[in-house]
Amino acid sequence: MKYKVLVFLTVLSSSLLLFSQCSNKPMVDLQVNDAEKKVDVMVDGKLFTSYIYPDIIKKPVLWPVMSPEGNMLTRSYPMINKEGDRTDHPHHVGVWLNYGDVNRLDFWNNSEAIDPEKRDLYGTIYHRAIKKVESGKGKALLVTTSDWKSPDNTIVLEEQTSFEFITLENVRIIDRSTTLKAVIDEVKFTDNKEGMFAIRVAREMELPSEKPTNLVDSHGVVTKVEKMDNTFVKGDYRSAEGVEGKEVWGTRCRWMKLSSEIKGEQIAIVIIDHPSNVGYPTYWHARDYGLFAANTLGQKIFSDGKNELNFRLNKGESVTFKYRLVVAAENLSDNQINQLADEYAK
């Protein structure tokens, strides 16, 4: 009898603990704002990120991305003027997925800065609809559809993307799953270094560099700076294979971490590739100036010509790409990231 009571109390205690853990999870609330063409992702009332699709950029993106303590992790330019931001690559906005050569159209480099005479060479991804919005304790789900179009308005690919936003104690996760379906007879993804799932990070997340560059001030005035001030620039890469710093560019592995510190908050941003992706494990198009990208389809330039991947879809065929973006308020260890990667792979 005493044994049965002990077992009952143990089970009851475990159930209460589980309930307590579930009830303590922060609320992830998705707030749709059609007028401003965005969906805000709020964690206990504070902005984590926004899904945005304004007319001034050429694809839907997540921007900004905020740390658990409220520091902006994505570059502000060209959306807003923040003093000290680089002004290169205006197509690097927030977190996005696209590619540099789809039927010879460049979806990656397209922006408002393209010369009108050259726009026939670029493709645009148009947000079409929000299909599902589910807020909840500890996680939320957003499902959207978009069209990849050529300059003559022909739909090349239909896209359906699900974003799952997950919150843990001091970790926030974005799991993106994007299915692309060919609408025309043949869609060719020709091997290209410009791809595929990417984030452009804030100045504080970059790797220290003294190379001359153009910086913007809070009024939008651009000035050439001959020597960079790296006082608050503390970023560093580390790969799943232990490669660090600028040497990670062109390497191949299942995850990559970019760590730094912003206003005393330790930060780690991790991109994890999924084993089901074409071209797994990904090559890393990760630059010291703040572009952090996983390119599963582009292989030739990263491998010095040893590998090449030219992927294609026939009309009606589809392919799915999955990536996990982790934002942590600590410098995650290899073991911690491996656990997140193993769980994601399942």
N, C-alpha and C positions, 0 to 999 in steps of 0.2 A: 504493500500500500504506500509506504514512504517513497519507494522507487517511482511509482506511478505519479505521485504528487510532484516529485522532483523533476521528472520528465516534462510534466504539464507546465510547471513554472519556468523551466528552461525554454520551452517552445514559446510560451507567452512572452517571456523576456525578449527573445529573438524577434518575435513579431512586432512588439512595441518599438524595438530599436529600428527595425526596418521601416516601420510607419513613420517614426521620428525623422529618419534620414530622408524619406520621400517628402514629408511635409516641410522639411527645412530647405528643400531645393528652391533656388530663386525662380521667380516667374519670368518666363520668356514670352514677351507679348509682341505680336506683329501688328503694326499700325499702318493700315493702307491709306495713302494720301494721293488720290487720283489727280487732284489739281496740280500738285507739285511733282507728279510722276515718280513716286517713290514709295517704298515700304520700309518703315523704320523698325529695327529689331531692338527692343528694349529689354534689358535685364534688370529686374527689380526697379523699373522706372528710369534707368540710366541707358543712354544710347550705347549699343555695342557696334552696330553697323547699319547701313541702309542699302537696300536694293534700289538703284536709281536708273532711269532711262530718259534723261533729258535730250533735247534735240541737238545740243552742242557737242555731244560725243557720239561716236560711231558704233557703240555697242552697249548693252546693259552691263553695269558693273556693281560691285559692292564698294561703297565709299561713303564716309570714311570708315576705317576700322579702328576701334578704340580699345585700349588696354583695360584690364579690370579696375585700375585706379584712375581711368579717365584720360590717359595720354593718347594722343593721336599717333597711330603707327603707320598710316599711309601718307604719302606725299600730298600736300595741299594743292600745289600747282597741277593743272591749270584751273581747278575749280574755284579756288580762292587764293588771294595773295597772302603769303606768309613770308615774312622776312627771312632770308637765308636759303630759300628753296632753289634748287637747280631748275633751269628752264628748258633743259633738253627733252627730247622725246615727248611731245605733248599728248601722244596717244597712250602713254603710260598712266592710266587713271585707276586707282583703287585696286581691286581684285577682279580679274577677268579671265575669259577663255576664248581664244580664237587662234587663227593660223595665218602664216605669211604667204601661202601659195595654195589656193583652192581654185582649180581650173584657171590657173594663171592670174587670179585676182588676189590682191594683197589685203586681207582683212586685218592683219596685225597692225600695220603702220598707218592706217587711215585715221585722219583727224581733220579738224577745221583748218589746220595749217597747210594742207595739201594745195598746191597750185591748181586752180580750176582747169587748166589745160591738161593736167595729168590725172584727173579724177576717174577717168575711164579705166584706170589700172587698179582701182581699189574697190573692195566689197564692203558692205555695211550690214550690221546685224540689227534688225528692228525688233524691239519688244512688241509682242502681239497681245498677250493676255496674261492675267493672273488666274490660275486655275484652282489653286487651293491655298488656304491660309489657316493654319492650325496653331494657336498659341497653347502653352501648357507649362506645367511645373518641370523645370530642368531641361526642357527641350521644346522646339517649335519647328514647324514644317512650312516651307513656301515652295509652291510649284508654279513655274512660269513657262510660257511658250514664246518663241521668237522665230524670225525668218532671216536666213542668210541670203542677201540679195545682191545681184550684179548691178552695175550702174544703170542698166536699162530697165531695172525694176523686176527682173526675172527672179523668182525664188529658186535658189540652188539647193538649199537645205532647210528642212524644218527642224527646229530645236525644241526639245522639252527638257527642262532642267528642274531638279529638285534640290533645294537647300535645306539641310537639317542643321539647326543651330542647337548646340548642346552645351550645357554649363556644368562644370564640376567645381570643386572647392576654389581653386585659383586658376582654373584652366577653362578656356572657351574654345569650342570646336565648331568648324563649319565643314560639313560633309557635302560636297557637290557631286551630283550625278547628272551628266548631260548626254542625252540621246540625240544623235543627228541622223535624219532620214533624207535620203536622196530624192529630190523631186523631179530632176531632169534625168536624161538617159544615162549619163555617166558623170560622176564627181571624182576628180583626182586630187588627192592631197600629196603634192610633189614634195619630196624631201627638202626641208627648209629650216634654217636655224631660228626663225622667228616664230616661236610658239612656246607653250600652248596654254598652260594654266599658270597664272602669274600674279604677283603683287608688286607694286612700286612703293617702296617704304619711305618713311620720313627721314630727314637728314640725320637725326640722331642714331638711326639704325644702319646707316651706311658704314663702310669700312673707311678708316682714315686715309685721306689722299691729299696731296699737295698740288695736283695738276690744275692748271688754269681752267676756269669755267665761267659761265654766266649765271649770276644769281639775281633773284628778284627781291624788291623790298615790299613793305606792307602796302604801298601805293601802286604796285605793279610796274615800277620802273626797273628795267633790267640793266645790270652793270657787270662788266667783265672783271673778274677777280683773278689776279695773277697767282696768288698763293692762298689756299684755303685755310680757314680757321677751324681746327679740329678739336677745339676745347670740349665740346659736348658730343663728339662723334666717337662712338665706342663699339661699333658693330664688328662681328666676326662670324664667319661661316664655319660649320662643322658638319661633315657628311657621315652617313652610316658606316663608311669604311674608314673613318678617322682622318680624312683629309681636311685641312683647315685653310682659312684665309682665301685669298684670290685664286689659289690653286684648285678650288672646287669646280671652276668653270670647265665644262666639257667632260667632267667625270660622270660615272654612271652608278646609281645605287637607288635603294628604295625610299630613302628619306634624306632631307637636308634641313639643318637648323641654322637660323640667323639669330644671334643673341646680342643684346646690348643693355644699356641702362638709360632711362629717361627720367629726369627729376627724382633720382633716388630709387626708382622702381626697376627691379631686374626684369628683363623682358626676353622671352624666347618666342620666335615665330618658326613653326615647322611645317613644311609641306611633305605629305606622305603620298607616295604613288600606290595605286591599287593593282594587285596581281592580274586582274582581268583586262587591264588596259592593253591596247595594241602597242607594241614596242617596249613593254615592261622588261626590266626596270628602266626608268627614265634617264635620259641625259639631262644635265643641269645647265641651263642658260642663266647662271647666277653671276651678277656683276658687282664690283665693289661700289659703284655709284648708286646702287639702290634697286636695280631690277633683279627680282628673285623669281625665276621661272623654271617649271618642269616641262621639258619638251620630249614627250614620248614618241612623236612622229618624226622629228628631225634627228638624223643620226650622222649624216655624211661629214659635216664640218666638225662635229665634236669628236669623231673617231679618226680624223685625218684621212678620210676616204675609205677606211676599212669596212665600214658598215653603211648601208643605204636602205631607206625604207620609203617606198612609194606606194601609198595606200589608196584604194579606190572603192567606190560604192556604185553599184548599178541602180537604176531607178527602182524605188520601193525598198531597197536595202537600207539597213541602219546599223549604227555602231554606237556604243556607250563608253564614255570616259568618266572615270571616278577619281576624285582627289580629296584628301583631307587636309584642311588648314587648321593648325593648332596655334592658339595664342595663350601664352602662360605668363603669369606674374612671378616667374622664377626661371633660372637658367636650367632647364630640364636636362637630366643626365641621359646618357645613351640608353641605359636600362629602362628609364621611364618612357623614352620615345619608342623603344622597341616594343614595349607593352602596348602602347597606343597603336603602333603599326600592326602588331599581331592581331589585336582586337578588330582593327579595321579590315584586315585581310579576310576575316571570317564572314 
